[in-house]
Amino acid sequence: MTDTARFEQAQKDVKTLERKPSNDDLLFLYSHYKQGSAGDVSGKRPGMLDMVGRAKYDAWAKLKGMSSDDARQKYITKVESLLESHKG
């Protein structure tokens, strides 16, 4: 299976988790997904009242310069780990 196929499969697999991951894990998944699919952060940082949007933006911004391949691999590894720890 190619890295792209594994990345796409991980996106499907993460939706099958039986328990919601922690906020830190969700931010990790979001930021690595965005870095892996869109590259470095873009757009304006959300305002103070949008705490969730701001946290997501900041998590993604911390990955600036990371290659898409590295981000996709870290995303895949995290999903595999969550699948093990969040079963039933």
C-alpha positions in Angstrom: 0.0 0.0 0.0 1.4 3.4 -0.9 1.9 6.2 1.7 -1.0 8.1 0.1 -3.3 5.1 0.3 -2.3 4.5 3.9 -3.0 8.2 4.7 -6.4 8.0 3.1 -7.1 4.7 4.9 -6.1 6.3 8.3 -8.6 9.1 7.6 -11.3 6.5 7.3 -10.1 4.4 10.2 -10.0 7.3 12.7 -13.8 7.7 12.1 -14.3 4.2 13.5 -12.9 5.0 17.0 -15.4 3.9 19.7 -14.3 6.6 22.2 -13.5 10.2 21.4 -9.7 11.0 21.6 -8.4 13.7 24.0 -8.3 17.3 22.8 -4.5 17.0 22.5 -4.9 13.9 20.3 -7.6 15.7 18.2 -5.3 18.7 17.7 -2.4 16.4 16.8 -4.6 14.7 14.2 -6.0 17.9 12.8 -2.6 19.7 12.5 -0.8 16.7 10.9 -3.7 16.1 8.5 -3.7 19.7 7.4 0.1 19.8 7.1 0.1 16.5 5.2 -2.7 17.6 2.8 -2.3 21.3 2.5 1.3 22.1 3.6 2.2 25.1 5.8 -0.5 27.0 7.6 -2.4 29.6 5.6 -5.0 32.2 6.3 -5.5 34.5 9.2 -5.3 33.3 12.8 -8.8 33.3 14.3 -9.8 35.9 16.8 -9.7 35.6 20.6 -13.4 34.5 20.8 -12.8 31.5 18.5 -10.8 29.5 21.0 -11.2 26.2 19.1 -10.3 27.7 15.7 -7.4 29.4 17.3 -6.1 26.2 19.0 -6.4 24.4 15.7 -4.6 27.2 13.8 -1.8 27.3 16.4 -1.3 23.5 16.3 -1.0 23.6 12.6 1.3 26.6 12.6 3.7 24.7 14.9 4.4 22.3 12.1 5.6 24.9 9.6 8.4 23.5 7.5 7.5 19.9 8.2 7.3 17.9 4.9 3.9 16.6 3.8 5.4 13.1 3.8 6.5 13.4 7.5 3.2 14.9 8.5 1.2 12.1 6.8 3.4 9.4 8.4 3.0 10.9 11.9 -0.8 11.1 11.2 -0.9 7.4 10.2 1.2 6.3 13.2 -1.1 8.3 15.6 -4.3 6.8 14.1 -2.8 3.3 14.5 -2.0 4.1 18.1 -5.5 5.4 18.8 -7.1 2.4 17.1 -5.3 0.2 19.6 -6.1 2.3 22.7 -9.7 3.3 21.9 -11.3 0.0 21.1 -14.4 -0.9 23.1 
